[in-house]
Amino acid sequence: MKKRQRLLAKAESGDPADQYNLGLHYWDKTPIDKNAAVTWFRKAAKAGYGDAQCALAYAFMCGEGVGKNKKKAVRWYRAAAERGCAGAQCSMGHARNRGEGCKRDRAEAARWYEQAAKQGDVDAQFNLAYLLSKGKGVARDRKKAVYWYRKAAKQGDALAQYNLASCYEGGRGVARNYKKAREWYGKAAKQGDMDALCRLGDFYWKGRSVKKNRRKGFALYEKAAVQGDADAQVTVGYCYFYSKGVKKDWDKALRWYRKAARRGNERAMGNIGLMYKYGEGVPQRWRRAIRWFKKGAAKGHVKSMHQLGELYGGAAGCPRDTKKADYWLKRAAKAE
């Protein structure tokens, strides 16, 4: 409290920097008082203090310490952005890109992102790269996209590292280079990026730019699966089912398939259906197989549709129903 009293004495002298610092103290130091913080941010912002303008804009955008008002937020972000504040420039890019508090204009978003990116704002670098890679609001330029992804990746942005790796893997905007792709996937994976863990697992699994090592590939898939990645959970289940990189264990296979199925993964639903159809790791139950195949089919899983056609055709002891068999086989053919 003594520090706050000292800051208050300084702020009351009218210096915008002191007013902003007092606002910060109210914002995040106990006892927190965001209403008071906004009061002091506003005083400093009106005096033209850029950091305070950013803080006030954020408060309006989130509705913290003041009623939510995205138009006012954009107004203050613009004021700070025009004074050269990189964070505000990036926020203006977000506002224009999403149409929050202003009309959506991706060309304008790219302009703001570029200004912030040139000042080293990692979020702006990533978003500018994305717009360039997709040709949204700007002419598609994959080489420039790679340039900005690399800038953001070198600053440690995991998603930029993943996208840069993907560019190297696919040869988009840069010469294809599996070794560099693996290196950047590895950097993103170390930060816990689930997609990067899966892609890196593929590299070891297939021996791409590195000696094939299915045990290591499985370990990477498992890390992503534990974090909740449904595709990785299906892959881990597959590995346990077929003894790929790990000892066969049908109970664990079913457990991972069920985890993925609960997340809506149609391949997992189809795989559980197959286990019940053939009685592998579970008692053979054609009714349960049908139930799981229907769940997968409802999500567009073509293999599940084929399996329903086979079951209704009399497979696995299921009573023959020609009409239903024909219906599912036609649906599968149409979906392929």
RAWOGI-V379408 format. One record per residue. N is the residue number from 0. SS is DSSP state (H for helix, E for strand, L for the rest). PSI is psi in whole degrees, -180 to 180 (* if undefined). OMEGA is omega in radians with two decimals (* if undefined). Layout:
N:SS:PSI:OMEGA ; N:SS:PSI:OMEGA
//
This chain:
0:L:-33:3.13 ; 1:H:-39:3.12 ; 2:H:-40:3.13 ; 3:H:-39:3.12 ; 4:H:-38:3.09 ; 5:H:-42:3.12 ; 6:H:-39:3.14 ; 7:H:-43:3.13 ; 8:H:-41:3.12 ; 9:H:-44:-3.10 ; 10:H:-36:-3.11 ; 11:L:-12:3.09 ; 12:L:-13:3.06 ; 13:L:2:3.13 ; 14:L:122:-3.08 ; 15:H:-38:-3.14 ; 16:H:-41:3.12 ; 17:H:-37:3.10 ; 18:H:-42:3.11 ; 19:H:-44:-3.14 ; 20:H:-38:3.08 ; 21:H:-42:3.09 ; 22:H:-43:3.10 ; 23:H:-40:-3.13 ; 24:H:-43:3.09 ; 25:H:-33:-3.04 ; 26:H:-44:-2.99 ; 27:H:7:3.09 ; 28:L:140:-3.14 ; 29:L:136:-0.07 ; 30:L:129:-3.12 ; 31:L:137:3.10 ; 32:L:89:-3.04 ; 33:H:-26:3.07 ; 34:H:-44:3.10 ; 35:H:-38:3.12 ; 36:H:-46:-3.13 ; 37:H:-38:3.11 ; 38:H:-45:-3.11 ; 39:H:-33:3.04 ; 40:H:-42:-3.10 ; 41:H:-42:3.13 ; 42:H:-47:-3.12 ; 43:H:-36:-3.13 ; 44:H:-42:3.14 ; 45:H:-23:3.10 ; 46:L:2:3.08 ; 47:L:17:-3.13 ; 48:L:114:-2.99 ; 49:H:-46:-3.12 ; 50:H:-36:3.11 ; 51:H:-37:3.09 ; 52:H:-41:3.08 ; 53:H:-45:-3.11 ; 54:H:-41:3.13 ; 55:H:-41:3.11 ; 56:H:-44:3.13 ; 57:H:-42:-3.14 ; 58:H:-43:3.12 ; 59:H:-39:-3.11 ; 60:H:-37:-3.09 ; 61:H:-14:-3.10 ; 62:L:39:3.12 ; 63:L:119:-3.12 ; 64:L:-2:-3.12 ; 65:L:157:3.11 ; 66:L:140:-3.13 ; 67:L:129:3.13 ; 68:L:95:-3.03 ; 69:H:-29:3.10 ; 70:H:-43:3.10 ; 71:H:-36:3.10 ; 72:H:-48:-3.14 ; 73:H:-39:3.13 ; 74:H:-43:-3.13 ; 75:H:-35:3.06 ; 76:H:-42:-3.13 ; 77:H:-42:3.14 ; 78:H:-44:3.14 ; 79:H:-38:-3.12 ; 80:H:-40:-3.13 ; 81:H:-16:3.05 ; 82:L:1:3.06 ; 83:L:10:3.14 ; 84:L:115:-3.07 ; 85:H:-42:3.14 ; 86:H:-40:3.12 ; 87:H:-37:3.10 ; 88:H:-43:3.10 ; 89:H:-41:3.13 ; 90:H:-36:3.05 ; 91:H:-37:3.07 ; 92:H:-44:3.11 ; 93:H:-45:-3.10 ; 94:H:-45:3.13 ; 95:H:-36:-3.12 ; 96:H:-35:-3.07 ; 97:H:-13:-3.08 ; 98:L:40:3.13 ; 99:L:113:3.12 ; 100:L:3:3.13 ; 101:L:172:3.12 ; 102:L:139:3.11 ; 103:L:129:-3.12 ; 104:L:96:-3.04 ; 105:H:-27:3.06 ; 106:H:-43:3.09 ; 107:H:-38:3.10 ; 108:H:-45:-3.13 ; 109:H:-37:-3.14 ; 110:H:-43:3.13 ; 111:H:-42:3.10 ; 112:H:-42:-3.10 ; 113:H:-41:3.12 ; 114:H:-44:3.14 ; 115:H:-39:-3.13 ; 116:H:-39:-3.13 ; 117:H:-20:3.08 ; 118:L:2:3.08 ; 119:L:10:3.13 ; 120:L:114:-3.02 ; 121:H:-37:3.13 ; 122:H:-41:3.12 ; 123:H:-39:3.12 ; 124:H:-44:3.14 ; 125:H:-47:-3.08 ; 126:H:-35:3.08 ; 127:H:-43:3.11 ; 128:H:-41:-3.13 ; 129:H:-46:3.13 ; 130:H:-41:3.13 ; 131:H:-38:-3.11 ; 132:H:-30:-3.10 ; 133:H:-12:-3.09 ; 134:L:37:3.14 ; 135:L:110:3.14 ; 136:L:-12:3.12 ; 137:L:163:3.06 ; 138:L:137:3.14 ; 139:L:129:3.13 ; 140:L:92:-3.05 ; 141:H:-28:3.10 ; 142:H:-44:3.10 ; 143:H:-36:3.11 ; 144:H:-45:3.12 ; 145:H:-40:3.14 ; 146:H:-47:-3.09 ; 147:H:-33:3.03 ; 148:H:-41:-3.13 ; 149:H:-40:3.11 ; 150:H:-47:-3.12 ; 151:H:-38:-3.13 ; 152:H:-40:-3.13 ; 153:H:-20:3.06 ; 154:L:1:3.05 ; 155:L:11:3.13 ; 156:L:116:-3.03 ; 157:H:-41:-3.12 ; 158:H:-37:3.08 ; 159:H:-39:3.10 ; 160:H:-42:3.12 ; 161:H:-47:-3.11 ; 162:H:-36:3.08 ; 163:H:-43:3.09 ; 164:H:-42:3.13 ; 165:H:-38:3.10 ; 166:H:-43:3.11 ; 167:H:-39:-3.12 ; 168:H:-42:-3.09 ; 169:H:-5:-3.11 ; 170:L:39:-3.13 ; 171:L:108:3.12 ; 172:L:0:-3.12 ; 173:L:154:3.13 ; 174:L:138:-3.14 ; 175:L:131:-3.11 ; 176:L:99:-3.06 ; 177:H:-33:-3.13 ; 178:H:-46:3.12 ; 179:H:-36:3.09 ; 180:H:-46:-3.14 ; 181:H:-39:-3.13 ; 182:H:-44:-3.12 ; 183:H:-36:3.02 ; 184:H:-39:3.14 ; 185:H:-41:3.13 ; 186:H:-43:3.13 ; 187:H:-38:-3.13 ; 188:H:-37:3.12 ; 189:H:-24:3.10 ; 190:L:3:3.07 ; 191:L:11:3.12 ; 192:L:119:-3.04 ; 193:H:-42:3.13 ; 194:H:-38:3.12 ; 195:H:-39:3.09 ; 196:H:-43:3.14 ; 197:H:-45:-3.12 ; 198:H:-41:3.11 ; 199:H:-38:3.06 ; 200:H:-40:3.10 ; 201:H:-40:-3.13 ; 202:H:-44:3.13 ; 203:H:-35:-3.13 ; 204:H:-42:-3.08 ; 205:H:-8:-3.12 ; 206:L:40:-3.13 ; 207:L:112:-3.14 ; 208:L:9:-3.14 ; 209:L:156:3.13 ; 210:L:134:-3.13 ; 211:L:130:-3.12 ; 212:L:92:-3.05 ; 213:H:-27:3.08 ; 214:H:-44:3.12 ; 215:H:-39:3.08 ; 216:H:-45:3.12 ; 217:H:-42:-3.12 ; 218:H:-37:3.12 ; 219:H:-42:3.07 ; 220:H:-42:-3.09 ; 221:H:-38:3.10 ; 222:H:-44:3.13 ; 223:H:-38:-3.14 ; 224:H:-43:3.13 ; 225:H:-33:3.12 ; 226:L:-9:3.06 ; 227:L:10:3.11 ; 228:L:117:-3.03 ; 229:H:-41:3.13 ; 230:H:-40:3.10 ; 231:H:-36:3.12 ; 232:H:-40:3.09 ; 233:H:-43:-3.13 ; 234:H:-42:3.11 ; 235:H:-42:3.08 ; 236:H:-43:3.11 ; 237:H:-43:-3.14 ; 238:H:-43:3.11 ; 239:H:-36:-3.09 ; 240:H:-44:-3.05 ; 241:H:7:3.14 ; 242:L:55:3.12 ; 243:L:104:3.12 ; 244:L:2:-3.12 ; 245:L:157:-3.14 ; 246:L:140:-3.13 ; 247:L:134:3.12 ; 248:L:97:-3.07 ; 249:H:-31:3.10 ; 250:H:-44:3.12 ; 251:H:-35:3.10 ; 252:H:-48:-3.14 ; 253:H:-40:-3.14 ; 254:H:-44:-3.14 ; 255:H:-37:3.08 ; 256:H:-41:3.14 ; 257:H:-39:3.10 ; 258:H:-45:-3.13 ; 259:H:-39:3.14 ; 260:H:-38:3.11 ; 261:H:-23:3.09 ; 262:L:7:3.05 ; 263:L:15:-3.11 ; 264:L:119:-3.06 ; 265:H:-32:3.12 ; 266:H:-39:3.11 ; 267:H:-41:3.13 ; 268:H:-44:3.11 ; 269:H:-39:-3.13 ; 270:H:-37:3.07 ; 271:H:-40:3.08 ; 272:H:-41:3.13 ; 273:H:-39:3.13 ; 274:H:-43:3.12 ; 275:H:-32:3.13 ; 276:H:-44:-3.06 ; 277:H:-3:3.14 ; 278:L:41:-3.13 ; 279:L:108:-3.12 ; 280:L:-10:3.11 ; 281:L:161:3.06 ; 282:L:144:3.13 ; 283:L:119:-3.10 ; 284:L:102:-3.08 ; 285:H:-30:3.12 ; 286:H:-43:3.10 ; 287:H:-36:3.10 ; 288:H:-46:3.14 ; 289:H:-43:-3.13 ; 290:H:-45:-3.13 ; 291:H:-38:3.11 ; 292:H:-36:3.11 ; 293:H:-36:3.08 ; 294:H:-44:3.13 ; 295:H:-42:-3.14 ; 296:H:-37:3.13 ; 297:H:-22:3.11 ; 298:L:11:3.06 ; 299:L:13:-3.13 ; 300:L:108:-3.02 ; 301:H:-39:-3.13 ; 302:H:-34:3.08 ; 303:H:-37:3.10 ; 304:H:-43:3.10 ; 305:H:-44:-3.13 ; 306:H:-37:3.08 ; 307:H:-40:3.08 ; 308:H:-42:3.13 ; 309:H:-45:-3.12 ; 310:H:-47:3.13 ; 311:H:-13:3.04 ; 312:L:-1:3.06 ; 313:L:6:-3.13 ; 314:H:155:3.04 ; 315:H:28:3.08 ; 316:H:6:3.13 ; 317:L:134:3.11 ; 318:L:136:-3.09 ; 319:L:135:3.05 ; 320:L:94:-3.01 ; 321:H:-40:-3.12 ; 322:H:-45:-3.14 ; 323:H:-39:3.12 ; 324:H:-46:-3.13 ; 325:H:-41:3.14 ; 326:H:-48:-3.08 ; 327:H:-35:3.10 ; 328:H:-37:3.09 ; 329:H:-39:3.10 ; 330:H:-40:3.13 ; 331:H:-44:-3.13 ; 332:H:-39:3.14 ; 333:H:-33:-3.09 ; 334:H:-19:-3.10 ; 335:L:*:*
//
